[in-house]
Amino acid sequence: MGQAQGILMAATEIDAEATFASLQRLSQHHNLKPRDVAEHLLTTRTLPEAR
């Protein structure tokens, strides 16, 4: 999660708390575990797309 937050922080210039909240929202929206959203971001450098 920390590395994924770092990627988002660098890309969006928002703080750690806001990036964590964004990852949580994405995980709920896509029905994925937060670690799966983070792993997707780390491997693809993109956020999950809508299903």
PDBQT receptor file of N, H, CA, C and O in Angstrom, charges set to zero:
ATOM      1  N   MET A   1       0.826  -1.192   0.000  1.00  0.00    +0.000 N 
ATOM      2  CA  MET A   1       0.000   0.000   0.000  1.00  0.00    +0.000 C 
ATOM      3  C   MET A   1       0.867   1.253   0.000  1.00  0.00    +0.000 C 
ATOM      4  O   MET A   1       0.543   2.237  -0.664  1.00  0.00    +0.000 OA
ATOM      5  N   GLY A   2       1.956   1.216   0.736  1.00  0.00    +0.000 N 
ATOM      6  H   GLY A   2       2.219   0.416   1.275  1.00  0.00    +0.000 HD
ATOM      7  CA  GLY A   2       2.815   2.391   0.837  1.00  0.00    +0.000 C 
ATOM      8  C   GLY A   2       3.399   2.810  -0.503  1.00  0.00    +0.000 C 
ATOM      9  O   GLY A   2       3.443   3.998  -0.821  1.00  0.00    +0.000 OA
ATOM     10  N   GLN A   3       3.846   1.837  -1.289  1.00  0.00    +0.000 N 
ATOM     11  H   GLN A   3       3.809   0.871  -1.031  1.00  0.00    +0.000 HD
ATOM     12  CA  GLN A   3       4.406   2.169  -2.602  1.00  0.00    +0.000 C 
ATOM     13  C   GLN A   3       3.328   2.715  -3.527  1.00  0.00    +0.000 C 
ATOM     14  O   GLN A   3       3.573   3.656  -4.283  1.00  0.00    +0.000 OA
ATOM     15  N   ALA A   4       2.133   2.128  -3.470  1.00  0.00    +0.000 N 
ATOM     16  H   ALA A   4       1.934   1.365  -2.856  1.00  0.00    +0.000 HD
ATOM     17  CA  ALA A   4       1.027   2.616  -4.295  1.00  0.00    +0.000 C 
ATOM     18  C   ALA A   4       0.662   4.041  -3.898  1.00  0.00    +0.000 C 
ATOM     19  O   ALA A   4       0.386   4.878  -4.757  1.00  0.00    +0.000 OA
ATOM     20  N   GLN A   5       0.661   4.314  -2.597  1.00  0.00    +0.000 N 
ATOM     21  H   GLN A   5       0.886   3.634  -1.899  1.00  0.00    +0.000 HD
ATOM     22  CA  GLN A   5       0.388   5.669  -2.143  1.00  0.00    +0.000 C 
ATOM     23  C   GLN A   5       1.445   6.628  -2.675  1.00  0.00    +0.000 C 
ATOM     24  O   GLN A   5       1.120   7.740  -3.090  1.00  0.00    +0.000 OA
ATOM     25  N   GLY A   6       2.688   6.214  -2.667  1.00  0.00    +0.000 N 
ATOM     26  H   GLY A   6       2.952   5.310  -2.330  1.00  0.00    +0.000 HD
ATOM     27  CA  GLY A   6       3.761   7.060  -3.171  1.00  0.00    +0.000 C 
ATOM     28  C   GLY A   6       3.584   7.395  -4.638  1.00  0.00    +0.000 C 
ATOM     29  O   GLY A   6       3.813   8.531  -5.053  1.00  0.00    +0.000 OA
ATOM     30  N   ILE A   7       3.177   6.412  -5.424  1.00  0.00    +0.000 N 
ATOM     31  H   ILE A   7       2.991   5.489  -5.087  1.00  0.00    +0.000 HD
ATOM     32  CA  ILE A   7       2.931   6.640  -6.853  1.00  0.00    +0.000 C 
ATOM     33  C   ILE A   7       1.815   7.663  -7.032  1.00  0.00    +0.000 C 
ATOM     34  O   ILE A   7       1.938   8.597  -7.825  1.00  0.00    +0.000 OA
ATOM     35  N   LEU A   8       0.725   7.479  -6.288  1.00  0.00    +0.000 N 
ATOM     36  H   LEU A   8       0.625   6.720  -5.644  1.00  0.00    +0.000 HD
ATOM     37  CA  LEU A   8      -0.398   8.423  -6.390  1.00  0.00    +0.000 C 
ATOM     38  C   LEU A   8      -0.006   9.815  -5.903  1.00  0.00    +0.000 C 
ATOM     39  O   LEU A   8      -0.394  10.822  -6.497  1.00  0.00    +0.000 OA
ATOM     40  N   MET A   9       0.760   9.864  -4.827  1.00  0.00    +0.000 N 
ATOM     41  H   MET A   9       1.075   9.046  -4.344  1.00  0.00    +0.000 HD
ATOM     42  CA  MET A   9       1.180  11.164  -4.294  1.00  0.00    +0.000 C 
ATOM     43  C   MET A   9       2.028  11.910  -5.314  1.00  0.00    +0.000 C 
ATOM     44  O   MET A   9       1.873  13.119  -5.485  1.00  0.00    +0.000 OA
ATOM     45  N   ALA A  10       2.913  11.206  -5.984  1.00  0.00    +0.000 N 
ATOM     46  H   ALA A  10       3.040  10.224  -5.845  1.00  0.00    +0.000 HD
ATOM     47  CA  ALA A  10       3.769  11.845  -6.988  1.00  0.00    +0.000 C 
ATOM     48  C   ALA A  10       2.972  12.287  -8.204  1.00  0.00    +0.000 C 
ATOM     49  O   ALA A  10       3.241  13.342  -8.780  1.00  0.00    +0.000 OA
ATOM     50  N   ALA A  11       1.996  11.485  -8.592  1.00  0.00    +0.000 N 
ATOM     51  H   ALA A  11       1.777  10.628  -8.125  1.00  0.00    +0.000 HD
ATOM     52  CA  ALA A  11       1.218  11.775  -9.795  1.00  0.00    +0.000 C 
ATOM     53  C   ALA A  11       0.167  12.866  -9.569  1.00  0.00    +0.000 C 
ATOM     54  O   ALA A  11      -0.144  13.631 -10.482  1.00  0.00    +0.000 OA
ATOM     55  N   THR A  12      -0.373  12.936  -8.362  1.00  0.00    +0.000 N 
ATOM     56  H   THR A  12      -0.121  12.315  -7.620  1.00  0.00    +0.000 HD
ATOM     57  CA  THR A  12      -1.500  13.840  -8.125  1.00  0.00    +0.000 C 
ATOM     58  C   THR A  12      -1.203  14.974  -7.168  1.00  0.00    +0.000 C 
ATOM     59  O   THR A  12      -2.003  15.900  -7.031  1.00  0.00    +0.000 OA
ATOM     60  N   GLU A  13      -0.046  14.909  -6.496  1.00  0.00    +0.000 N 
ATOM     61  H   GLU A  13       0.603  14.156  -6.608  1.00  0.00    +0.000 HD
ATOM     62  CA  GLU A  13       0.335  15.930  -5.534  1.00  0.00    +0.000 C 
ATOM     63  C   GLU A  13      -0.665  16.073  -4.391  1.00  0.00    +0.000 C 
ATOM     64  O   GLU A  13      -0.922  17.183  -3.925  1.00  0.00    +0.000 OA
ATOM     65  N   ILE A  14      -1.237  14.938  -3.932  1.00  0.00    +0.000 N 
ATOM     66  H   ILE A  14      -1.028  14.037  -4.310  1.00  0.00    +0.000 HD
ATOM     67  CA  ILE A  14      -2.088  14.947  -2.746  1.00  0.00    +0.000 C 
ATOM     68  C   ILE A  14      -1.356  14.204  -1.635  1.00  0.00    +0.000 C 
ATOM     69  O   ILE A  14      -0.411  13.462  -1.898  1.00  0.00    +0.000 OA
ATOM     70  N   ASP A  15      -1.794  14.405  -0.395  1.00  0.00    +0.000 N 
ATOM     71  H   ASP A  15      -2.562  15.009  -0.181  1.00  0.00    +0.000 HD
ATOM     72  CA  ASP A  15      -1.071  13.839   0.740  1.00  0.00    +0.000 C 
ATOM     73  C   ASP A  15      -1.403  12.362   0.967  1.00  0.00    +0.000 C 
ATOM     74  O   ASP A  15      -2.294  11.804   0.327  1.00  0.00    +0.000 OA
ATOM     75  N   ALA A  16      -0.671  11.752   1.885  1.00  0.00    +0.000 N 
ATOM     76  H   ALA A  16       0.052  12.206   2.405  1.00  0.00    +0.000 HD
ATOM     77  CA  ALA A  16      -0.793  10.313   2.144  1.00  0.00    +0.000 C 
ATOM     78  C   ALA A  16      -2.199   9.928   2.595  1.00  0.00    +0.000 C 
ATOM     79  O   ALA A  16      -2.722   8.891   2.187  1.00  0.00    +0.000 OA
ATOM     80  N   GLU A  17      -2.806  10.753   3.428  1.00  0.00    +0.000 N 
ATOM     81  H   GLU A  17      -2.381  11.595   3.759  1.00  0.00    +0.000 HD
ATOM     82  CA  GLU A  17      -4.155  10.458   3.920  1.00  0.00    +0.000 C 
ATOM     83  C   GLU A  17      -5.160  10.438   2.767  1.00  0.00    +0.000 C 
ATOM     84  O   GLU A  17      -6.017   9.557   2.704  1.00  0.00    +0.000 OA
ATOM     85  N   ALA A  18      -5.055  11.393   1.873  1.00  0.00    +0.000 N 
ATOM     86  H   ALA A  18      -4.359  12.108   1.924  1.00  0.00    +0.000 HD
ATOM     87  CA  ALA A  18      -5.973  11.467   0.733  1.00  0.00    +0.000 C 
ATOM     88  C   ALA A  18      -5.739  10.312  -0.245  1.00  0.00    +0.000 C 
ATOM     89  O   ALA A  18      -6.695   9.780  -0.809  1.00  0.00    +0.000 OA
ATOM     90  N   THR A  19      -4.486   9.923  -0.450  1.00  0.00    +0.000 N 
ATOM     91  H   THR A  19      -3.709  10.355   0.009  1.00  0.00    +0.000 HD
ATOM     92  CA  THR A  19      -4.227   8.802  -1.360  1.00  0.00    +0.000 C 
ATOM     93  C   THR A  19      -4.752   7.502  -0.771  1.00  0.00    +0.000 C 
ATOM     94  O   THR A  19      -5.276   6.659  -1.499  1.00  0.00    +0.000 OA
ATOM     95  N   PHE A  20      -4.615   7.330   0.546  1.00  0.00    +0.000 N 
ATOM     96  H   PHE A  20      -4.189   8.015   1.137  1.00  0.00    +0.000 HD
ATOM     97  CA  PHE A  20      -5.147   6.128   1.187  1.00  0.00    +0.000 C 
ATOM     98  C   PHE A  20      -6.660   6.072   1.030  1.00  0.00    +0.000 C 
ATOM     99  O   PHE A  20      -7.222   5.019   0.728  1.00  0.00    +0.000 OA
ATOM    100  N   ALA A  21      -7.317   7.210   1.235  1.00  0.00    +0.000 N 
ATOM    101  H   ALA A  21      -6.861   8.065   1.480  1.00  0.00    +0.000 HD
ATOM    102  CA  ALA A  21      -8.776   7.271   1.072  1.00  0.00    +0.000 C 
ATOM    103  C   ALA A  21      -9.170   6.963  -0.374  1.00  0.00    +0.000 C 
ATOM    104  O   ALA A  21     -10.174   6.293  -0.610  1.00  0.00    +0.000 OA
ATOM    105  N   SER A  22      -8.396   7.442  -1.329  1.00  0.00    +0.000 N 
ATOM    106  H   SER A  22      -7.580   7.987  -1.137  1.00  0.00    +0.000 HD
ATOM    107  CA  SER A  22      -8.677   7.165  -2.738  1.00  0.00    +0.000 C 
ATOM    108  C   SER A  22      -8.555   5.681  -3.037  1.00  0.00    +0.000 C 
ATOM    109  O   SER A  22      -9.392   5.117  -3.741  1.00  0.00    +0.000 OA
ATOM    110  N   LEU A  23      -7.509   5.040  -2.503  1.00  0.00    +0.000 N 
ATOM    111  H   LEU A  23      -6.829   5.498  -1.931  1.00  0.00    +0.000 HD
ATOM    112  CA  LEU A  23      -7.341   3.597  -2.720  1.00  0.00    +0.000 C 
ATOM    113  C   LEU A  23      -8.491   2.820  -2.084  1.00  0.00    +0.000 C 
ATOM    114  O   LEU A  23      -8.956   1.831  -2.649  1.00  0.00    +0.000 OA
ATOM    115  N   GLN A  24      -8.945   3.253  -0.929  1.00  0.00    +0.000 N 
ATOM    116  H   GLN A  24      -8.566   4.057  -0.469  1.00  0.00    +0.000 HD
ATOM    117  CA  GLN A  24     -10.082   2.598  -0.277  1.00  0.00    +0.000 C 
ATOM    118  C   GLN A  24     -11.351   2.738  -1.115  1.00  0.00    +0.000 C 
ATOM    119  O   GLN A  24     -12.085   1.767  -1.304  1.00  0.00    +0.000 OA
ATOM    120  N   ARG A  25     -11.608   3.946  -1.615  1.00  0.00    +0.000 N 
ATOM    121  H   ARG A  25     -11.012   4.734  -1.462  1.00  0.00    +0.000 HD
ATOM    122  CA  ARG A  25     -12.796   4.167  -2.454  1.00  0.00    +0.000 C 
ATOM    123  C   ARG A  25     -12.743   3.307  -3.711  1.00  0.00    +0.000 C 
ATOM    124  O   ARG A  25     -13.743   2.707  -4.104  1.00  0.00    +0.000 OA
ATOM    125  N   LEU A  26     -11.578   3.253  -4.334  1.00  0.00    +0.000 N 
ATOM    126  H   LEU A  26     -10.766   3.740  -4.014  1.00  0.00    +0.000 HD
ATOM    127  CA  LEU A  26     -11.428   2.426  -5.539  1.00  0.00    +0.000 C 
ATOM    128  C   LEU A  26     -11.672   0.956  -5.233  1.00  0.00    +0.000 C 
ATOM    129  O   LEU A  26     -12.305   0.251  -6.019  1.00  0.00    +0.000 OA
ATOM    130  N   SER A  27     -11.173   0.496  -4.100  1.00  0.00    +0.000 N 
ATOM    131  H   SER A  27     -10.658   1.068  -3.462  1.00  0.00    +0.000 HD
ATOM    132  CA  SER A  27     -11.354  -0.911  -3.759  1.00  0.00    +0.000 C 
ATOM    133  C   SER A  27     -12.839  -1.215  -3.544  1.00  0.00    +0.000 C 
ATOM    134  O   SER A  27     -13.318  -2.272  -3.955  1.00  0.00    +0.000 OA
ATOM    135  N   GLN A  28     -13.559  -0.311  -2.914  1.00  0.00    +0.000 N 
ATOM    136  H   GLN A  28     -13.169   0.548  -2.580  1.00  0.00    +0.000 HD
ATOM    137  CA  GLN A  28     -14.991  -0.515  -2.702  1.00  0.00    +0.000 C 
ATOM    138  C   GLN A  28     -15.760  -0.430  -4.016  1.00  0.00    +0.000 C 
ATOM    139  O   GLN A  28     -16.665  -1.225  -4.266  1.00  0.00    +0.000 OA
ATOM    140  N   HIS A  29     -15.400   0.527  -4.842  1.00  0.00    +0.000 N 
ATOM    141  H   HIS A  29     -14.664   1.174  -4.639  1.00  0.00    +0.000 HD
ATOM    142  CA  HIS A  29     -16.097   0.721  -6.119  1.00  0.00    +0.000 C 
ATOM    143  C   HIS A  29     -15.923  -0.483  -7.041  1.00  0.00    +0.000 C 
ATOM    144  O   HIS A  29     -16.855  -0.877  -7.742  1.00  0.00    +0.000 OA
ATOM    145  N   HIS A  30     -14.719  -1.065  -7.036  1.00  0.00    +0.000 N 
ATOM    146  H   HIS A  30     -13.962  -0.745  -6.467  1.00  0.00    +0.000 HD
ATOM    147  CA  HIS A  30     -14.420  -2.183  -7.933  1.00  0.00    +0.000 C 
ATOM    148  C   HIS A  30     -14.575  -3.542  -7.258  1.00  0.00    +0.000 C 
ATOM    149  O   HIS A  30     -14.301  -4.581  -7.859  1.00  0.00    +0.000 OA
ATOM    150  N   ASN A  31     -15.023  -3.521  -5.989  1.00  0.00    +0.000 N 
ATOM    151  H   ASN A  31     -15.245  -2.677  -5.501  1.00  0.00    +0.000 HD
ATOM    152  CA  ASN A  31     -15.194  -4.747  -5.218  1.00  0.00    +0.000 C 
ATOM    153  C   ASN A  31     -13.893  -5.567  -5.185  1.00  0.00    +0.000 C 
ATOM    154  O   ASN A  31     -13.897  -6.780  -5.397  1.00  0.00    +0.000 OA
ATOM    155  N   LEU A  32     -12.802  -4.879  -4.917  1.00  0.00    +0.000 N 
ATOM    156  H   LEU A  32     -12.799  -3.894  -4.744  1.00  0.00    +0.000 HD
ATOM    157  CA  LEU A  32     -11.479  -5.493  -4.805  1.00  0.00    +0.000 C 
ATOM    158  C   LEU A  32     -10.914  -5.209  -3.420  1.00  0.00    +0.000 C 
ATOM    159  O   LEU A  32     -11.305  -4.240  -2.769  1.00  0.00    +0.000 OA
ATOM    160  N   LYS A  33     -10.010  -6.040  -2.982  1.00  0.00    +0.000 N 
ATOM    161  H   LYS A  33      -9.693  -6.827  -3.511  1.00  0.00    +0.000 HD
ATOM    162  CA  LYS A  33      -9.310  -5.761  -1.736  1.00  0.00    +0.000 C 
ATOM    163  C   LYS A  33      -8.347  -4.600  -1.990  1.00  0.00    +0.000 C 
ATOM    164  O   LYS A  33      -7.801  -4.474  -3.086  1.00  0.00    +0.000 OA
ATOM    165  N   PRO A  34      -8.139  -3.752  -0.978  1.00  0.00    +0.000 N 
ATOM    166  CA  PRO A  34      -7.217  -2.627  -1.161  1.00  0.00    +0.000 C 
ATOM    167  C   PRO A  34      -5.837  -3.067  -1.655  1.00  0.00    +0.000 C 
ATOM    168  O   PRO A  34      -5.223  -2.376  -2.468  1.00  0.00    +0.000 OA
ATOM    169  N   ARG A  35      -5.354  -4.195  -1.179  1.00  0.00    +0.000 N 
ATOM    170  H   ARG A  35      -5.853  -4.756  -0.519  1.00  0.00    +0.000 HD
ATOM    171  CA  ARG A  35      -4.018  -4.648  -1.627  1.00  0.00    +0.000 C 
ATOM    172  C   ARG A  35      -4.032  -5.006  -3.108  1.00  0.00    +0.000 C 
ATOM    173  O   ARG A  35      -3.012  -4.869  -3.784  1.00  0.00    +0.000 OA
ATOM    174  N   ASP A  36      -5.197  -5.475  -3.633  1.00  0.00    +0.000 N 
ATOM    175  H   ASP A  36      -6.025  -5.587  -3.084  1.00  0.00    +0.000 HD
ATOM    176  CA  ASP A  36      -5.295  -5.787  -5.059  1.00  0.00    +0.000 C 
ATOM    177  C   ASP A  36      -5.282  -4.521  -5.906  1.00  0.00    +0.000 C 
ATOM    178  O   ASP A  36      -4.704  -4.503  -6.993  1.00  0.00    +0.000 OA
ATOM    179  N   VAL A  37      -5.917  -3.469  -5.411  1.00  0.00    +0.000 N 
ATOM    180  H   VAL A  37      -6.386  -3.485  -4.528  1.00  0.00    +0.000 HD
ATOM    181  CA  VAL A  37      -5.871  -2.183  -6.106  1.00  0.00    +0.000 C 
ATOM    182  C   VAL A  37      -4.430  -1.669  -6.110  1.00  0.00    +0.000 C 
ATOM    183  O   VAL A  37      -3.934  -1.197  -7.133  1.00  0.00    +0.000 OA
ATOM    184  N   ALA A  38      -3.769  -1.765  -4.964  1.00  0.00    +0.000 N 
ATOM    185  H   ALA A  38      -4.171  -2.149  -4.133  1.00  0.00    +0.000 HD
ATOM    186  CA  ALA A  38      -2.376  -1.317  -4.865  1.00  0.00    +0.000 C 
ATOM    187  C   ALA A  38      -1.476  -2.138  -5.782  1.00  0.00    +0.000 C 
ATOM    188  O   ALA A  38      -0.610  -1.580  -6.456  1.00  0.00    +0.000 OA
ATOM    189  N   GLU A  39      -1.669  -3.443  -5.817  1.00  0.00    +0.000 N 
ATOM    190  H   GLU A  39      -2.372  -3.896  -5.270  1.00  0.00    +0.000 HD
ATOM    191  CA  GLU A  39      -0.851  -4.300  -6.687  1.00  0.00    +0.000 C 
ATOM    192  C   GLU A  39      -1.060  -3.946  -8.154  1.00  0.00    +0.000 C 
ATOM    193  O   GLU A  39      -0.105  -3.894  -8.930  1.00  0.00    +0.000 OA
ATOM    194  N   HIS A  40      -2.318  -3.702  -8.533  1.00  0.00    +0.000 N 
ATOM    195  H   HIS A  40      -3.094  -3.744  -7.903  1.00  0.00    +0.000 HD
ATOM    196  CA  HIS A  40      -2.618  -3.311  -9.910  1.00  0.00    +0.000 C 
ATOM    197  C   HIS A  40      -1.879  -2.009 -10.253  1.00  0.00    +0.000 C 
ATOM    198  O   HIS A  40      -1.278  -1.892 -11.321  1.00  0.00    +0.000 OA
ATOM    199  N   LEU A  41      -1.929  -1.048  -9.347  1.00  0.00    +0.000 N 
ATOM    200  H   LEU A  41      -2.417  -1.143  -8.480  1.00  0.00    +0.000 HD
ATOM    201  CA  LEU A  41      -1.256   0.234  -9.564  1.00  0.00    +0.000 C 
ATOM    202  C   LEU A  41       0.254   0.038  -9.690  1.00  0.00    +0.000 C 
ATOM    203  O   LEU A  41       0.894   0.659 -10.539  1.00  0.00    +0.000 OA
ATOM    204  N   LEU A  42       0.819  -0.817  -8.852  1.00  0.00    +0.000 N 
ATOM    205  H   LEU A  42       0.299  -1.322  -8.163  1.00  0.00    +0.000 HD
ATOM    206  CA  LEU A  42       2.265  -1.049  -8.897  1.00  0.00    +0.000 C 
ATOM    207  C   LEU A  42       2.702  -1.738 -10.179  1.00  0.00    +0.000 C 
ATOM    208  O   LEU A  42       3.747  -1.403 -10.737  1.00  0.00    +0.000 OA
ATOM    209  N   THR A  43       1.920  -2.690 -10.648  1.00  0.00    +0.000 N 
ATOM    210  H   THR A  43       1.071  -2.963 -10.194  1.00  0.00    +0.000 HD
ATOM    211  CA  THR A  43       2.341  -3.452 -11.825  1.00  0.00    +0.000 C 
ATOM    212  C   THR A  43       2.026  -2.762 -13.145  1.00  0.00    +0.000 C 
ATOM    213  O   THR A  43       2.760  -2.926 -14.120  1.00  0.00    +0.000 OA
ATOM    214  N   THR A  44       0.940  -1.989 -13.186  1.00  0.00    +0.000 N 
ATOM    215  H   THR A  44       0.343  -1.856 -12.395  1.00  0.00    +0.000 HD
ATOM    216  CA  THR A  44       0.534  -1.373 -14.457  1.00  0.00    +0.000 C 
ATOM    217  C   THR A  44       0.736   0.134 -14.490  1.00  0.00    +0.000 C 
ATOM    218  O   THR A  44       0.708   0.749 -15.556  1.00  0.00    +0.000 OA
ATOM    219  N   ARG A  45       0.939   0.724 -13.319  1.00  0.00    +0.000 N 
ATOM    220  H   ARG A  45       0.961   0.224 -12.453  1.00  0.00    +0.000 HD
ATOM    221  CA  ARG A  45       1.038   2.185 -13.177  1.00  0.00    +0.000 C 
ATOM    222  C   ARG A  45      -0.257   2.880 -13.612  1.00  0.00    +0.000 C 
ATOM    223  O   ARG A  45      -0.257   4.055 -13.978  1.00  0.00    +0.000 OA
ATOM    224  N   THR A  46      -1.360   2.123 -13.563  1.00  0.00    +0.000 N 
ATOM    225  H   THR A  46      -1.360   1.168 -13.266  1.00  0.00    +0.000 HD
ATOM    226  CA  THR A  46      -2.694   2.681 -13.837  1.00  0.00    +0.000 C 
ATOM    227  C   THR A  46      -3.640   2.233 -12.746  1.00  0.00    +0.000 C 
ATOM    228  O   THR A  46      -3.364   1.273 -12.027  1.00  0.00    +0.000 OA
ATOM    229  N   LEU A  47      -4.751   2.928 -12.625  1.00  0.00    +0.000 N 
ATOM    230  H   LEU A  47      -4.975   3.708 -13.210  1.00  0.00    +0.000 HD
ATOM    231  CA  LEU A  47      -5.792   2.536 -11.682  1.00  0.00    +0.000 C 
ATOM    232  C   LEU A  47      -6.741   1.559 -12.354  1.00  0.00    +0.000 C 
ATOM    233  O   LEU A  47      -6.867   1.570 -13.578  1.00  0.00    +0.000 OA
ATOM    234  N   PRO A  48      -7.411   0.718 -11.581  1.00  0.00    +0.000 N 
ATOM    235  CA  PRO A  48      -8.372  -0.208 -12.181  1.00  0.00    +0.000 C 
ATOM    236  C   PRO A  48      -9.465   0.563 -12.923  1.00  0.00    +0.000 C 
ATOM    237  O   PRO A  48      -9.894   1.635 -12.498  1.00  0.00    +0.000 OA
ATOM    238  N   GLU A  49      -9.895  -0.006 -14.025  1.00  0.00    +0.000 N 
ATOM    239  H   GLU A  49      -9.546  -0.877 -14.370  1.00  0.00    +0.000 HD
ATOM    240  CA  GLU A  49     -10.952   0.628 -14.817  1.00  0.00    +0.000 C 
ATOM    241  C   GLU A  49     -12.305   0.081 -14.395  1.00  0.00    +0.000 C 
ATOM    242  O   GLU A  49     -12.399  -0.990 -13.797  1.00  0.00    +0.000 OA
ATOM    243  N   ALA A  50     -13.333   0.819 -14.709  1.00  0.00    +0.000 N 
ATOM    244  H   ALA A  50     -13.257   1.690 -15.195  1.00  0.00    +0.000 HD
ATOM    245  CA  ALA A  50     -14.705   0.390 -14.383  1.00  0.00    +0.000 C 
ATOM    246  C   ALA A  50     -15.003  -0.927 -15.093  1.00  0.00    +0.000 C 
ATOM    247  O   ALA A  50     -14.566  -1.173 -16.217  1.00  0.00    +0.000 OA
ATOM    248  N   ARG A  51     -15.752  -1.749 -14.401  1.00  0.00    +0.000 N 
ATOM    249  H   ARG A  51     -16.107  -1.549 -13.487  1.00  0.00    +0.000 HD
ATOM    250  CA  ARG A  51     -16.131  -3.045 -14.983  1.00  0.00    +0.000 C 
ATOM    251  C   ARG A  51     -17.473  -2.974 -15.637  1.00  0.00    +0.000 C 
ATOM    252  O   ARG A  51     -17.950  -3.971 -16.178  1.00  0.00    +0.000 OA
TER     253      ARG A  51
